[in-house]
Amino acid sequence: MSIHENLLGGPPPTHLPDEPGPRELLAGGTPAAEVAAQYPTSSLAWAQLADDAFERGSVVESYAYARTGYHRGLDALRRNGWKGHGPVPWEHEPNRGFLRALNALARAAGAIGEKEEHERCTTFLRDSSQTAAETLS
């Protein structure tokens, strides 16, 4: 029996492929806007843009960046076998860009009073990865 076998009968965890380029550029101090321009499908770059915008009080801008990162992440998840539900483990580092974008979208939605979107994204984050929900809150 594999240690990754799902004994509850639900869908298996989705593990996005590693994309070290955006992660390494961000870690090296390259501005997130440059990384997003070079890697427009990178949820991580868009999540960083969302976080940066939120920190400086640009909540609507943060919302837009987060929504972009979220949708780029959904596209990547679907390409990698995700069927609309199931675990997206935080422990798998390539998943973190999507999870961060989802968290940023929930946060920005809450800040602008979009209650249903905030609740939907918060639940989606928790259902995807309890660890991500705890780590990012």
DAMO-V439529 format. One record per residue. N is the residue number from 0. RES is the residue in three letters. SS is DSSP state (2 for helix, 1 for strand, 0 for the rest). NEAR is the number of other C-alpha atoms within 8 Angstrom. Layout:
n->[N	N]
res->[RES	RES]
ss->[SS	SS]
near->[NEAR	NEAR]
This chain:
n->[0	1	2	3	4	5	6	7	8	9	10	11	12	13	14	15	16	17	18	19	20	21	22	23	24	25	26	27	28	29	30	31	32	33	34	35	36	37	38	39	40	41	42	43	44	45	46	47	48	49	50	51	52	53	54	55	56	57	58	59	60	61	62	63	64	65	66	67	68	69	70	71	72	73	74	75	76	77	78	79	80	81	82	83	84	85	86	87	88	89	90	91	92	93	94	95	96	97	98	99	100	101	102	103	104	105	106	107	108	109	110	111	112	113	114	115	116	117	118	119	120	121	122	123	124	125	126	127	128	129	130	131	132	133	134	135	136]
res->[MET	SER	ILE	HIS	GLU	ASN	LEU	LEU	GLY	GLY	PRO	PRO	PRO	THR	HIS	LEU	PRO	ASP	GLU	PRO	GLY	PRO	ARG	GLU	LEU	LEU	ALA	GLY	GLY	THR	PRO	ALA	ALA	GLU	VAL	ALA	ALA	GLN	TYR	PRO	THR	SER	SER	LEU	ALA	TRP	ALA	GLN	LEU	ALA	ASP	ASP	ALA	PHE	GLU	ARG	GLY	SER	VAL	VAL	GLU	SER	TYR	ALA	TYR	ALA	ARG	THR	GLY	TYR	HIS	ARG	GLY	LEU	ASP	ALA	LEU	ARG	ARG	ASN	GLY	TRP	LYS	GLY	HIS	GLY	PRO	VAL	PRO	TRP	GLU	HIS	GLU	PRO	ASN	ARG	GLY	PHE	LEU	ARG	ALA	LEU	ASN	ALA	LEU	ALA	ARG	ALA	ALA	GLY	ALA	ILE	GLY	GLU	LYS	GLU	GLU	HIS	GLU	ARG	CYS	THR	THR	PHE	LEU	ARG	ASP	SER	SER	GLN	THR	ALA	ALA	GLU	THR	LEU	SER]
ss->[0	0	0	0	0	0	0	0	0	0	0	0	0	0	0	0	0	0	0	2	2	2	2	2	2	2	2	0	0	0	0	2	2	2	2	2	2	2	0	0	0	0	2	2	2	2	2	2	2	2	2	2	2	2	2	0	0	0	2	2	2	2	2	2	2	2	2	2	2	2	2	2	2	2	2	2	2	2	2	0	0	0	0	0	0	0	0	0	0	0	0	0	2	2	2	2	2	2	2	2	2	2	2	2	2	2	2	2	2	2	2	0	0	0	2	2	2	2	2	2	2	2	2	2	2	2	2	2	0	2	2	2	2	2	2	2	0]
near->[3	4	4	4	7	8	5	4	5	7	8	8	8	12	10	9	5	6	7	6	6	13	10	8	10	12	7	6	6	9	7	11	8	8	14	13	7	6	9	8	8	13	14	14	18	15	16	9	13	16	10	9	12	12	7	6	6	9	11	8	10	17	13	9	12	16	11	10	19	14	8	12	13	9	8	9	11	10	7	9	7	10	6	5	7	13	11	10	13	11	6	8	7	10	13	10	14	15	12	11	17	15	13	14	15	14	9	14	13	11	8	8	6	9	8	6	10	14	9	9	12	12	8	8	14	11	9	11	12	9	10	12	12	7	6	7	4]
